[in-house]
Amino acid sequence: MRSGFGVAIIAVASVLAVATGLRLRTLLPVPAIDAMMALAGAGLGVGGLMTLDDVGAASWIVAPAVLAAIALLHVRALFAREGPFRT
C-alpha cells in the first residue's frame, strides 16, 4: 500500500515538473514557476522515500529539501540564455 502511494506521488510530481518546465514556464511569473518546481522536486523526494523500508528521520528532511533545490536549479540551467533548451 505504502509503495503504491509513493509511486502515485512520484507520478503526480513528475507530471507537475514536466508541465511546469515545458509549458507553464512561459505563461506564469518566475516566483510561481520556482514554487511549482520546488514542490515537484520535494514530491519526488517524498514519493521515493515512501517506496523504501526503514527510512531514517533525517532522510525525510534532507531528501525533499535537496531535491526541491536541485529541481529548481536544473530547470534554470536548462532554460538559461545560453542553455541547451533556450526559448
HTML snippet that shows the backbone in 3Dmol.js (N, CA, C, O; Angstrom):
<script src="https://3Dmol.org/build/3Dmol-min.js"></script>
<div id="view" style="width:600px;height:400px;position:relative"></div>
<script>
const pdb = `
ATOM      1  N   MET A   1       0.830  -1.201   0.000  1.00  0.00           N
ATOM      2  CA  MET A   1       0.000   0.000   0.000  1.00  0.00           C
ATOM      3  C   MET A   1       0.868   1.256   0.000  1.00  0.00           C
ATOM      4  O   MET A   1       0.647   2.174  -0.790  1.00  0.00           O
ATOM      5  N   ARG A   2       1.863   1.286   0.901  1.00  0.00           N
ATOM      6  CA  ARG A   2       2.694   2.470   1.006  1.00  0.00           C
ATOM      7  C   ARG A   2       3.525   2.693  -0.258  1.00  0.00           C
ATOM      8  O   ARG A   2       3.727   3.832  -0.678  1.00  0.00           O
ATOM      9  N   SER A   3       4.001   1.610  -0.859  1.00  0.00           N
ATOM     10  CA  SER A   3       4.781   1.746  -2.095  1.00  0.00           C
ATOM     11  C   SER A   3       3.916   2.271  -3.229  1.00  0.00           C
ATOM     12  O   SER A   3       4.367   3.094  -4.026  1.00  0.00           O
ATOM     13  N   GLY A   4       2.689   1.806  -3.306  1.00  0.00           N
ATOM     14  CA  GLY A   4       1.785   2.288  -4.347  1.00  0.00           C
ATOM     15  C   GLY A   4       1.489   3.767  -4.201  1.00  0.00           C
ATOM     16  O   GLY A   4       1.420   4.493  -5.192  1.00  0.00           O
ATOM     17  N   PHE A   5       1.315   4.215  -2.962  1.00  0.00           N
ATOM     18  CA  PHE A   5       1.082   5.631  -2.716  1.00  0.00           C
ATOM     19  C   PHE A   5       2.317   6.448  -3.081  1.00  0.00           C
ATOM     20  O   PHE A   5       2.198   7.552  -3.612  1.00  0.00           O
ATOM     21  N   GLY A   6       3.497   5.911  -2.799  1.00  0.00           N
ATOM     22  CA  GLY A   6       4.735   6.587  -3.170  1.00  0.00           C
ATOM     23  C   GLY A   6       4.892   6.717  -4.672  1.00  0.00           C
ATOM     24  O   GLY A   6       5.325   7.759  -5.165  1.00  0.00           O
ATOM     25  N   VAL A   7       4.546   5.672  -5.401  1.00  0.00           N
ATOM     26  CA  VAL A   7       4.622   5.712  -6.863  1.00  0.00           C
ATOM     27  C   VAL A   7       3.616   6.724  -7.410  1.00  0.00           C
ATOM     28  O   VAL A   7       3.907   7.423  -8.380  1.00  0.00           O
ATOM     29  N   ALA A   8       2.443   6.806  -6.797  1.00  0.00           N
ATOM     30  CA  ALA A   8       1.448   7.788  -7.231  1.00  0.00           C
ATOM     31  C   ALA A   8       1.956   9.211  -7.013  1.00  0.00           C
ATOM     32  O   ALA A   8       1.761  10.076  -7.867  1.00  0.00           O
ATOM     33  N   ILE A   9       2.602   9.458  -5.884  1.00  0.00           N
ATOM     34  CA  ILE A   9       3.168  10.783  -5.616  1.00  0.00           C
ATOM     35  C   ILE A   9       4.264  11.103  -6.622  1.00  0.00           C
ATOM     36  O   ILE A   9       4.353  12.235  -7.099  1.00  0.00           O
ATOM     37  N   ILE A  10       5.097  10.123  -6.952  1.00  0.00           N
ATOM     38  CA  ILE A  10       6.149  10.329  -7.948  1.00  0.00           C
ATOM     39  C   ILE A  10       5.533  10.677  -9.303  1.00  0.00           C
ATOM     40  O   ILE A  10       6.023  11.565 -10.002  1.00  0.00           O
ATOM     41  N   ALA A  11       4.467   9.983  -9.670  1.00  0.00           N
ATOM     42  CA  ALA A  11       3.823  10.240 -10.962  1.00  0.00           C
ATOM     43  C   ALA A  11       3.233  11.653 -11.019  1.00  0.00           C
ATOM     44  O   ALA A  11       3.400  12.355 -12.017  1.00  0.00           O
ATOM     45  N   VAL A  12       2.550  12.067  -9.958  1.00  0.00           N
ATOM     46  CA  VAL A  12       1.948  13.405  -9.929  1.00  0.00           C
ATOM     47  C   VAL A  12       3.036  14.478  -9.946  1.00  0.00           C
ATOM     48  O   VAL A  12       2.917  15.477 -10.656  1.00  0.00           O
ATOM     49  N   ALA A  13       4.098  14.269  -9.162  1.00  0.00           N
ATOM     50  CA  ALA A  13       5.192  15.245  -9.125  1.00  0.00           C
ATOM     51  C   ALA A  13       5.900  15.324 -10.474  1.00  0.00           C
ATOM     52  O   ALA A  13       6.331  16.402 -10.883  1.00  0.00           O
ATOM     53  N   SER A  14       6.020  14.207 -11.159  1.00  0.00           N
ATOM     54  CA  SER A  14       6.661  14.205 -12.477  1.00  0.00           C
ATOM     55  C   SER A  14       5.829  14.970 -13.497  1.00  0.00           C
ATOM     56  O   SER A  14       6.367  15.738 -14.294  1.00  0.00           O
ATOM     57  N   VAL A  15       4.531  14.760 -13.470  1.00  0.00           N
ATOM     58  CA  VAL A  15       3.647  15.491 -14.387  1.00  0.00           C
ATOM     59  C   VAL A  15       3.724  16.994 -14.096  1.00  0.00           C
ATOM     60  O   VAL A  15       3.782  17.805 -15.020  1.00  0.00           O
ATOM     61  N   LEU A  16       3.722  17.360 -12.813  1.00  0.00           N
ATOM     62  CA  LEU A  16       3.836  18.766 -12.443  1.00  0.00           C
ATOM     63  C   LEU A  16       5.158  19.354 -12.934  1.00  0.00           C
ATOM     64  O   LEU A  16       5.180  20.468 -13.459  1.00  0.00           O
ATOM     65  N   ALA A  17       6.252  18.622 -12.771  1.00  0.00           N
ATOM     66  CA  ALA A  17       7.560  19.115 -13.198  1.00  0.00           C
ATOM     67  C   ALA A  17       7.622  19.294 -14.714  1.00  0.00           C
ATOM     68  O   ALA A  17       8.136  20.302 -15.198  1.00  0.00           O
ATOM     69  N   VAL A  18       7.110  18.337 -15.453  1.00  0.00           N
ATOM     70  CA  VAL A  18       7.145  18.433 -16.918  1.00  0.00           C
ATOM     71  C   VAL A  18       6.250  19.564 -17.408  1.00  0.00           C
ATOM     72  O   VAL A  18       6.640  20.335 -18.284  1.00  0.00           O
ATOM     73  N   ALA A  19       5.054  19.660 -16.842  1.00  0.00           N
ATOM     74  CA  ALA A  19       4.137  20.729 -17.255  1.00  0.00           C
ATOM     75  C   ALA A  19       4.705  22.104 -16.924  1.00  0.00           C
ATOM     76  O   ALA A  19       4.591  23.041 -17.714  1.00  0.00           O
ATOM     77  N   THR A  20       5.308  22.212 -15.764  1.00  0.00           N
ATOM     78  CA  THR A  20       5.884  23.497 -15.356  1.00  0.00           C
ATOM     79  C   THR A  20       7.099  23.844 -16.194  1.00  0.00           C
ATOM     80  O   THR A  20       7.243  24.982 -16.643  1.00  0.00           O
ATOM     81  N   GLY A  21       7.967  22.879 -16.407  1.00  0.00           N
ATOM     82  CA  GLY A  21       9.198  23.138 -17.146  1.00  0.00           C
ATOM     83  C   GLY A  21       8.993  23.407 -18.618  1.00  0.00           C
ATOM     84  O   GLY A  21       9.734  24.185 -19.218  1.00  0.00           O
ATOM     85  N   LEU A  22       8.004  22.778 -19.202  1.00  0.00           N
ATOM     86  CA  LEU A  22       7.831  22.929 -20.646  1.00  0.00           C
ATOM     87  C   LEU A  22       6.791  23.973 -21.036  1.00  0.00           C
ATOM     88  O   LEU A  22       7.053  24.797 -21.913  1.00  0.00           O
ATOM     89  N   ARG A  23       5.632  23.958 -20.413  1.00  0.00           N
ATOM     90  CA  ARG A  23       4.546  24.820 -20.880  1.00  0.00           C
ATOM     91  C   ARG A  23       4.298  26.023 -19.972  1.00  0.00           C
ATOM     92  O   ARG A  23       4.262  27.160 -20.442  1.00  0.00           O
ATOM     93  N   LEU A  24       4.130  25.779 -18.691  1.00  0.00           N
ATOM     94  CA  LEU A  24       3.755  26.865 -17.783  1.00  0.00           C
ATOM     95  C   LEU A  24       4.879  27.875 -17.565  1.00  0.00           C
ATOM     96  O   LEU A  24       4.630  29.003 -17.140  1.00  0.00           O
ATOM     97  N   ARG A  25       6.116  27.469 -17.857  1.00  0.00           N
ATOM     98  CA  ARG A  25       7.265  28.346 -17.654  1.00  0.00           C
ATOM     99  C   ARG A  25       7.154  29.629 -18.455  1.00  0.00           C
ATOM    100  O   ARG A  25       7.658  30.671 -18.034  1.00  0.00           O
ATOM    101  N   THR A  26       6.507  29.565 -19.593  1.00  0.00           N
ATOM    102  CA  THR A  26       6.380  30.751 -20.442  1.00  0.00           C
ATOM    103  C   THR A  26       5.128  31.566 -20.121  1.00  0.00           C
ATOM    104  O   THR A  26       4.987  32.687 -20.610  1.00  0.00           O
ATOM    105  N   LEU A  27       4.223  31.027 -19.316  1.00  0.00           N
ATOM    106  CA  LEU A  27       2.953  31.697 -19.052  1.00  0.00           C
ATOM    107  C   LEU A  27       2.859  32.346 -17.681  1.00  0.00           C
ATOM    108  O   LEU A  27       2.162  33.349 -17.526  1.00  0.00           O
ATOM    109  N   LEU A  28       3.540  31.802 -16.689  1.00  0.00           N
ATOM    110  CA  LEU A  28       3.410  32.268 -15.305  1.00  0.00           C
ATOM    111  C   LEU A  28       4.614  33.097 -14.884  1.00  0.00           C
ATOM    112  O   LEU A  28       5.670  33.016 -15.511  1.00  0.00           O
ATOM    113  N   PRO A  29       4.467  33.894 -13.826  1.00  0.00           N
ATOM    114  CA  PRO A  29       5.609  34.671 -13.327  1.00  0.00           C
ATOM    115  C   PRO A  29       6.666  33.757 -12.697  1.00  0.00           C
ATOM    116  O   PRO A  29       6.364  32.636 -12.285  1.00  0.00           O
ATOM    117  N   VAL A  30       7.883  34.241 -12.630  1.00  0.00           N
ATOM    118  CA  VAL A  30       9.020  33.459 -12.147  1.00  0.00           C
ATOM    119  C   VAL A  30       8.813  32.916 -10.729  1.00  0.00           C
ATOM    120  O   VAL A  30       9.115  31.744 -10.504  1.00  0.00           O
ATOM    121  N   PRO A  31       8.312  33.699  -9.756  1.00  0.00           N
ATOM    122  CA  PRO A  31       8.126  33.119  -8.417  1.00  0.00           C
ATOM    123  C   PRO A  31       7.157  31.933  -8.401  1.00  0.00           C
ATOM    124  O   PRO A  31       7.350  30.991  -7.634  1.00  0.00           O
ATOM    125  N   ALA A  32       6.135  31.971  -9.226  1.00  0.00           N
ATOM    126  CA  ALA A  32       5.187  30.853  -9.289  1.00  0.00           C
ATOM    127  C   ALA A  32       5.854  29.619  -9.888  1.00  0.00           C
ATOM    128  O   ALA A  32       5.627  28.504  -9.417  1.00  0.00           O
ATOM    129  N   ILE A  33       6.661  29.804 -10.904  1.00  0.00           N
ATOM    130  CA  ILE A  33       7.380  28.692 -11.522  1.00  0.00           C
ATOM    131  C   ILE A  33       8.364  28.089 -10.530  1.00  0.00           C
ATOM    132  O   ILE A  33       8.469  26.868 -10.418  1.00  0.00           O
ATOM    133  N   ASP A  34       9.088  28.947  -9.809  1.00  0.00           N
ATOM    134  CA  ASP A  34      10.032  28.458  -8.810  1.00  0.00           C
ATOM    135  C   ASP A  34       9.329  27.635  -7.739  1.00  0.00           C
ATOM    136  O   ASP A  34       9.821  26.578  -7.346  1.00  0.00           O
ATOM    137  N   ALA A  35       8.190  28.108  -7.268  1.00  0.00           N
ATOM    138  CA  ALA A  35       7.449  27.388  -6.229  1.00  0.00           C
ATOM    139  C   ALA A  35       6.936  26.048  -6.758  1.00  0.00           C
ATOM    140  O   ALA A  35       6.995  25.041  -6.053  1.00  0.00           O
ATOM    141  N   MET A  36       6.444  26.030  -7.971  1.00  0.00           N
ATOM    142  CA  MET A  36       5.919  24.787  -8.533  1.00  0.00           C
ATOM    143  C   MET A  36       7.030  23.770  -8.786  1.00  0.00           C
ATOM    144  O   MET A  36       6.834  22.576  -8.557  1.00  0.00           O
ATOM    145  N   MET A  37       8.187  24.223  -9.254  1.00  0.00           N
ATOM    146  CA  MET A  37       9.294  23.299  -9.474  1.00  0.00           C
ATOM    147  C   MET A  37       9.847  22.769  -8.157  1.00  0.00           C
ATOM    148  O   MET A  37      10.211  21.597  -8.060  1.00  0.00           O
ATOM    149  N   ALA A  38       9.910  23.626  -7.149  1.00  0.00           N
ATOM    150  CA  ALA A  38      10.373  23.170  -5.841  1.00  0.00           C
ATOM    151  C   ALA A  38       9.394  22.148  -5.256  1.00  0.00           C
ATOM    152  O   ALA A  38       9.815  21.152  -4.668  1.00  0.00           O
ATOM    153  N   LEU A  39       8.106  22.390  -5.414  1.00  0.00           N
ATOM    154  CA  LEU A  39       7.096  21.445  -4.943  1.00  0.00           C
ATOM    155  C   LEU A  39       7.212  20.111  -5.681  1.00  0.00           C
ATOM    156  O   LEU A  39       7.086  19.052  -5.066  1.00  0.00           O
ATOM    157  N   ALA A  40       7.447  20.154  -6.972  1.00  0.00           N
ATOM    158  CA  ALA A  40       7.604  18.923  -7.744  1.00  0.00           C
ATOM    159  C   ALA A  40       8.840  18.152  -7.294  1.00  0.00           C
ATOM    160  O   ALA A  40       8.791  16.930  -7.153  1.00  0.00           O
ATOM    161  N   GLY A  41       9.938  18.849  -7.070  1.00  0.00           N
ATOM    162  CA  GLY A  41      11.150  18.182  -6.598  1.00  0.00           C
ATOM    163  C   GLY A  41      10.965  17.563  -5.229  1.00  0.00           C
ATOM    164  O   GLY A  41      11.392  16.432  -4.994  1.00  0.00           O
ATOM    165  N   ALA A  42      10.331  18.295  -4.323  1.00  0.00           N
ATOM    166  CA  ALA A  42      10.065  17.750  -2.989  1.00  0.00           C
ATOM    167  C   ALA A  42       9.120  16.557  -3.079  1.00  0.00           C
ATOM    168  O   ALA A  42       9.276  15.587  -2.337  1.00  0.00           O
ATOM    169  N   GLY A  43       8.155  16.617  -3.971  1.00  0.00           N
ATOM    170  CA  GLY A  43       7.245  15.493  -4.162  1.00  0.00           C
ATOM    171  C   GLY A  43       7.968  14.257  -4.662  1.00  0.00           C
ATOM    172  O   GLY A  43       7.647  13.144  -4.246  1.00  0.00           O
ATOM    173  N   LEU A  44       8.928  14.432  -5.537  1.00  0.00           N
ATOM    174  CA  LEU A  44       9.731  13.303  -5.994  1.00  0.00           C
ATOM    175  C   LEU A  44      10.522  12.689  -4.843  1.00  0.00           C
ATOM    176  O   LEU A  44      10.642  11.467  -4.746  1.00  0.00           O
ATOM    177  N   GLY A  45      11.053  13.532  -3.984  1.00  0.00           N
ATOM    178  CA  GLY A  45      11.790  13.026  -2.828  1.00  0.00           C
ATOM    179  C   GLY A  45      10.908  12.265  -1.861  1.00  0.00           C
ATOM    180  O   GLY A  45      11.272  11.181  -1.406  1.00  0.00           O
ATOM    181  N   VAL A  46       9.758  12.818  -1.545  1.00  0.00           N
ATOM    182  CA  VAL A  46       8.831  12.154  -0.624  1.00  0.00           C
ATOM    183  C   VAL A  46       8.318  10.851  -1.226  1.00  0.00           C
ATOM    184  O   VAL A  46       8.258   9.830  -0.541  1.00  0.00           O
ATOM    185  N   GLY A  47       7.954  10.883  -2.481  1.00  0.00           N
ATOM    186  CA  GLY A  47       7.473   9.669  -3.141  1.00  0.00           C
ATOM    187  C   GLY A  47       8.529   8.577  -3.180  1.00  0.00           C
ATOM    188  O   GLY A  47       8.232   7.402  -2.967  1.00  0.00           O
ATOM    189  N   GLY A  48       9.749   8.972  -3.452  1.00  0.00           N
ATOM    190  CA  GLY A  48      10.838   7.995  -3.460  1.00  0.00           C
ATOM    191  C   GLY A  48      11.090   7.392  -2.091  1.00  0.00           C
ATOM    192  O   GLY A  48      11.355   6.195  -1.980  1.00  0.00           O
ATOM    193  N   LEU A  49      11.010   8.198  -1.060  1.00  0.00           N
ATOM    194  CA  LEU A  49      11.204   7.685   0.293  1.00  0.00           C
ATOM    195  C   LEU A  49      10.072   6.761   0.715  1.00  0.00           C
ATOM    196  O   LEU A  49      10.282   5.829   1.490  1.00  0.00           O
ATOM    197  N   MET A  50       8.878   7.017   0.208  1.00  0.00           N
ATOM    198  CA  MET A  50       7.748   6.168   0.581  1.00  0.00           C
ATOM    199  C   MET A  50       7.854   4.763  -0.008  1.00  0.00           C
ATOM    200  O   MET A  50       7.216   3.835   0.490  1.00  0.00           O
ATOM    201  N   THR A  51       8.644   4.600  -1.048  1.00  0.00           N
ATOM    202  CA  THR A  51       8.812   3.271  -1.640  1.00  0.00           C
ATOM    203  C   THR A  51       9.859   2.445  -0.895  1.00  0.00           C
ATOM    204  O   THR A  51      10.000   1.250  -1.158  1.00  0.00           O
ATOM    205  N   LEU A  52      10.586   3.056   0.019  1.00  0.00           N
ATOM    206  CA  LEU A  52      11.640   2.366   0.761  1.00  0.00           C
ATOM    207  C   LEU A  52      11.150   1.947   2.138  1.00  0.00           C
ATOM    208  O   LEU A  52      10.213   2.530   2.683  1.00  0.00           O
ATOM    209  N   ASP A  53      11.801   0.924   2.694  1.00  0.00           N
ATOM    210  CA  ASP A  53      11.512   0.480   4.055  1.00  0.00           C
ATOM    211  C   ASP A  53      12.577   1.021   4.999  1.00  0.00           C
ATOM    212  O   ASP A  53      13.735   1.188   4.617  1.00  0.00           O
ATOM    213  N   ASP A  54      12.178   1.288   6.214  1.00  0.00           N
ATOM    214  CA  ASP A  54      13.090   1.678   7.295  1.00  0.00           C
ATOM    215  C   ASP A  54      13.928   2.913   6.947  1.00  0.00           C
ATOM    216  O   ASP A  54      15.158   2.865   6.965  1.00  0.00           O
ATOM    217  N   VAL A  55      13.259   3.998   6.635  1.00  0.00           N
ATOM    218  CA  VAL A  55      13.919   5.263   6.287  1.00  0.00           C
ATOM    219  C   VAL A  55      14.100   6.085   7.559  1.00  0.00           C
ATOM    220  O   VAL A  55      13.179   6.201   8.368  1.00  0.00           O
ATOM    221  N   GLY A  56      15.282   6.649   7.730  1.00  0.00           N
ATOM    222  CA  GLY A  56      15.569   7.454   8.908  1.00  0.00           C
ATOM    223  C   GLY A  56      14.886   8.812   8.863  1.00  0.00           C
ATOM    224  O   GLY A  56      14.477   9.285   7.802  1.00  0.00           O
ATOM    225  N   ALA A  57      14.772   9.426  10.029  1.00  0.00           N
ATOM    226  CA  ALA A  57      14.097  10.722  10.137  1.00  0.00           C
ATOM    227  C   ALA A  57      14.839  11.812   9.363  1.00  0.00           C
ATOM    228  O   ALA A  57      14.213  12.700   8.783  1.00  0.00           O
ATOM    229  N   ALA A  58      16.159  11.746   9.355  1.00  0.00           N
ATOM    230  CA  ALA A  58      16.935  12.762   8.642  1.00  0.00           C
ATOM    231  C   ALA A  58      16.664  12.718   7.139  1.00  0.00           C
ATOM    232  O   ALA A  58      16.689  13.751   6.470  1.00  0.00           O
ATOM    233  N   SER A  59      16.408  11.537   6.617  1.00  0.00           N
ATOM    234  CA  SER A  59      16.124  11.412   5.189  1.00  0.00           C
ATOM    235  C   SER A  59      14.843  12.127   4.810  1.00  0.00           C
ATOM    236  O   SER A  59      14.745  12.689   3.719  1.00  0.00           O
ATOM    237  N   TRP A  60      13.855  12.114   5.701  1.00  0.00           N
ATOM    238  CA  TRP A  60      12.587  12.785   5.427  1.00  0.00           C
ATOM    239  C   TRP A  60      12.751  14.301   5.398  1.00  0.00           C
ATOM    240  O   TRP A  60      11.914  15.001   4.828  1.00  0.00           O
ATOM    241  N   ILE A  61      13.796  14.803   5.992  1.00  0.00           N
ATOM    242  CA  ILE A  61      14.058  16.249   5.987  1.00  0.00           C
ATOM    243  C   ILE A  61      14.980  16.625   4.831  1.00  0.00           C
ATOM    244  O   ILE A  61      14.711  17.575   4.095  1.00  0.00           O
ATOM    245  N   VAL A  62      16.059  15.882   4.680  1.00  0.00           N
ATOM    246  CA  VAL A  62      17.101  16.243   3.721  1.00  0.00           C
ATOM    247  C   VAL A  62      16.683  15.969   2.278  1.00  0.00           C
ATOM    248  O   VAL A  62      16.868  16.828   1.417  1.00  0.00           O
ATOM    249  N   ALA A  63      16.129  14.800   1.998  1.00  0.00           N
ATOM    250  CA  ALA A  63      15.826  14.429   0.609  1.00  0.00           C
ATOM    251  C   ALA A  63      14.847  15.389  -0.066  1.00  0.00           C
ATOM    252  O   ALA A  63      15.140  15.853  -1.168  1.00  0.00           O
ATOM    253  N   PRO A  64      13.697  15.712   0.536  1.00  0.00           N
ATOM    254  CA  PRO A  64      12.808  16.659  -0.148  1.00  0.00           C
ATOM    255  C   PRO A  64      13.422  18.047  -0.335  1.00  0.00           C
ATOM    256  O   PRO A  64      13.212  18.690  -1.363  1.00  0.00           O
ATOM    257  N   ALA A  65      14.183  18.506   0.666  1.00  0.00           N
ATOM    258  CA  ALA A  65      14.798  19.831   0.554  1.00  0.00           C
ATOM    259  C   ALA A  65      15.846  19.867  -0.550  1.00  0.00           C
ATOM    260  O   ALA A  65      15.896  20.820  -1.327  1.00  0.00           O
ATOM    261  N   VAL A  66      16.676  18.844  -0.625  1.00  0.00           N
ATOM    262  CA  VAL A  66      17.722  18.802  -1.642  1.00  0.00           C
ATOM    263  C   VAL A  66      17.116  18.646  -3.032  1.00  0.00           C
ATOM    264  O   VAL A  66      17.548  19.313  -3.972  1.00  0.00           O
ATOM    265  N   LEU A  67      16.122  17.776  -3.172  1.00  0.00           N
ATOM    266  CA  LEU A  67      15.500  17.589  -4.484  1.00  0.00           C
ATOM    267  C   LEU A  67      14.715  18.820  -4.926  1.00  0.00           C
ATOM    268  O   LEU A  67      14.628  19.097  -6.122  1.00  0.00           O
ATOM    269  N   ALA A  68      14.147  19.556  -3.988  1.00  0.00           N
ATOM    270  CA  ALA A  68      13.467  20.802  -4.347  1.00  0.00           C
ATOM    271  C   ALA A  68      14.466  21.797  -4.927  1.00  0.00           C
ATOM    272  O   ALA A  68      14.195  22.436  -5.943  1.00  0.00           O
ATOM    273  N   ALA A  69      15.613  21.924  -4.282  1.00  0.00           N
ATOM    274  CA  ALA A  69      16.636  22.850  -4.771  1.00  0.00           C
ATOM    275  C   ALA A  69      17.219  22.393  -6.103  1.00  0.00           C
ATOM    276  O   ALA A  69      17.444  23.208  -6.997  1.00  0.00           O
ATOM    277  N   ILE A  70      17.463  21.101  -6.235  1.00  0.00           N
ATOM    278  CA  ILE A  70      18.039  20.582  -7.468  1.00  0.00           C
ATOM    279  C   ILE A  70      17.071  20.738  -8.640  1.00  0.00           C
ATOM    280  O   ILE A  70      17.491  21.083  -9.744  1.00  0.00           O
ATOM    281  N   ALA A  71      15.792  20.490  -8.413  1.00  0.00           N
ATOM    282  CA  ALA A  71      14.811  20.643  -9.495  1.00  0.00           C
ATOM    283  C   ALA A  71      14.764  22.082  -9.975  1.00  0.00           C
ATOM    284  O   ALA A  71      14.708  22.339 -11.177  1.00  0.00           O
ATOM    285  N   LEU A  72      14.787  23.007  -9.050  1.00  0.00           N
ATOM    286  CA  LEU A  72      14.759  24.419  -9.403  1.00  0.00           C
ATOM    287  C   LEU A  72      16.009  24.820 -10.181  1.00  0.00           C
ATOM    288  O   LEU A  72      15.910  25.491 -11.208  1.00  0.00           O
ATOM    289  N   LEU A  73      17.170  24.420  -9.706  1.00  0.00           N
ATOM    290  CA  LEU A  73      18.412  24.754 -10.397  1.00  0.00           C
ATOM    291  C   LEU A  73      18.513  24.061 -11.752  1.00  0.00           C
ATOM    292  O   LEU A  73      19.059  24.620 -12.703  1.00  0.00           O
ATOM    293  N   HIS A  74      17.991  22.860 -11.833  1.00  0.00           N
ATOM    294  CA  HIS A  74      18.036  22.113 -13.091  1.00  0.00           C
ATOM    295  C   HIS A  74      17.243  22.826 -14.187  1.00  0.00           C
ATOM    296  O   HIS A  74      17.725  22.969 -15.311  1.00  0.00           O
ATOM    297  N   VAL A  75      16.058  23.262 -13.868  1.00  0.00           N
ATOM    298  CA  VAL A  75      15.244  23.970 -14.869  1.00  0.00           C
ATOM    299  C   VAL A  75      15.880  25.299 -15.237  1.00  0.00           C
ATOM    300  O   VAL A  75      15.885  25.686 -16.405  1.00  0.00           O
ATOM    301  N   ARG A  76      16.412  25.992 -14.256  1.00  0.00           N
ATOM    302  CA  ARG A  76      17.074  27.264 -14.560  1.00  0.00           C
ATOM    303  C   ARG A  76      18.275  27.069 -15.459  1.00  0.00           C
ATOM    304  O   ARG A  76      18.513  27.884 -16.351  1.00  0.00           O
ATOM    305  N   ALA A  77      19.046  25.995 -15.246  1.00  0.00           N
ATOM    306  CA  ALA A  77      20.222  25.742 -16.077  1.00  0.00           C
ATOM    307  C   ALA A  77      19.825  25.326 -17.490  1.00  0.00           C
ATOM    308  O   ALA A  77      20.458  25.747 -18.459  1.00  0.00           O
ATOM    309  N   LEU A  78      18.792  24.510 -17.616  1.00  0.00           N
ATOM    310  CA  LEU A  78      18.377  24.060 -18.943  1.00  0.00           C
ATOM    311  C   LEU A  78      17.813  25.182 -19.798  1.00  0.00           C
ATOM    312  O   LEU A  78      18.053  25.230 -21.005  1.00  0.00           O
ATOM    313  N   PHE A  79      17.072  26.076 -19.183  1.00  0.00           N
ATOM    314  CA  PHE A  79      16.405  27.127 -19.940  1.00  0.00           C
ATOM    315  C   PHE A  79      17.059  28.494 -19.767  1.00  0.00           C
ATOM    316  O   PHE A  79      16.418  29.522 -19.980  1.00  0.00           O
ATOM    317  N   ALA A  80      18.329  28.507 -19.383  1.00  0.00           N
ATOM    318  CA  ALA A  80      19.069  29.761 -19.259  1.00  0.00           C
ATOM    319  C   ALA A  80      19.337  30.324 -20.661  1.00  0.00           C
ATOM    320  O   ALA A  80      19.122  29.646 -21.666  1.00  0.00           O
ATOM    321  N   ARG A  81      19.804  31.557 -20.709  1.00  0.00           N
ATOM    322  CA  ARG A  81      20.048  32.198 -22.004  1.00  0.00           C
ATOM    323  C   ARG A  81      21.001  31.376 -22.881  1.00  0.00           C
ATOM    324  O   ARG A  81      20.792  31.272 -24.090  1.00  0.00           O
ATOM    325  N   GLU A  82      22.027  30.803 -22.289  1.00  0.00           N
ATOM    326  CA  GLU A  82      22.962  30.006 -23.056  1.00  0.00           C
ATOM    327  C   GLU A  82      22.711  28.510 -22.882  1.00  0.00           C
ATOM    328  O   GLU A  82      23.527  27.697 -23.314  1.00  0.00           O
ATOM    329  N   GLY A  83      21.606  28.138 -22.261  1.00  0.00           N
ATOM    330  CA  GLY A  83      21.301  26.738 -22.000  1.00  0.00           C
ATOM    331  C   GLY A  83      20.890  25.979 -23.245  1.00  0.00           C
ATOM    332  O   GLY A  83      20.619  26.575 -24.287  1.00  0.00           O
ATOM    333  N   PRO A  84      20.845  24.661 -23.133  1.00  0.00           N
ATOM    334  CA  PRO A  84      20.542  23.852 -24.314  1.00  0.00           C
ATOM    335  C   PRO A  84      19.103  23.958 -24.815  1.00  0.00           C
ATOM    336  O   PRO A  84      18.841  23.676 -25.984  1.00  0.00           O
ATOM    337  N   PHE A  85      18.161  24.362 -23.952  1.00  0.00           N
ATOM    338  CA  PHE A  85      16.758  24.421 -24.358  1.00  0.00           C
ATOM    339  C   PHE A  85      16.201  25.833 -24.262  1.00  0.00           C
ATOM    340  O   PHE A  85      15.042  26.009 -23.885  1.00  0.00           O
ATOM    341  N   ARG A  86      16.979  26.820 -24.586  1.00  0.00           N
ATOM    342  CA  ARG A  86      16.503  28.207 -24.502  1.00  0.00           C
ATOM    343  C   ARG A  86      15.383  28.437 -25.509  1.00  0.00           C
ATOM    344  O   ARG A  86      15.397  27.903 -26.618  1.00  0.00           O
ATOM    345  N   THR A  87      14.428  29.234 -25.100  1.00  0.00           N
ATOM    346  CA  THR A  87      13.302  29.517 -25.991  1.00  0.00           C
ATOM    347  C   THR A  87      13.089  31.009 -26.098  1.00  0.00           C
ATOM    348  O   THR A  87      12.185  31.454 -26.804  1.00  0.00           O
TER     349      THR A  87
END
`;
const viewer = $3Dmol.createViewer("view");
viewer.addModel(pdb, "pdb");
viewer.setStyle({}, {cartoon: {color: "spectrum"}});
viewer.zoomTo();
viewer.render();
</script>
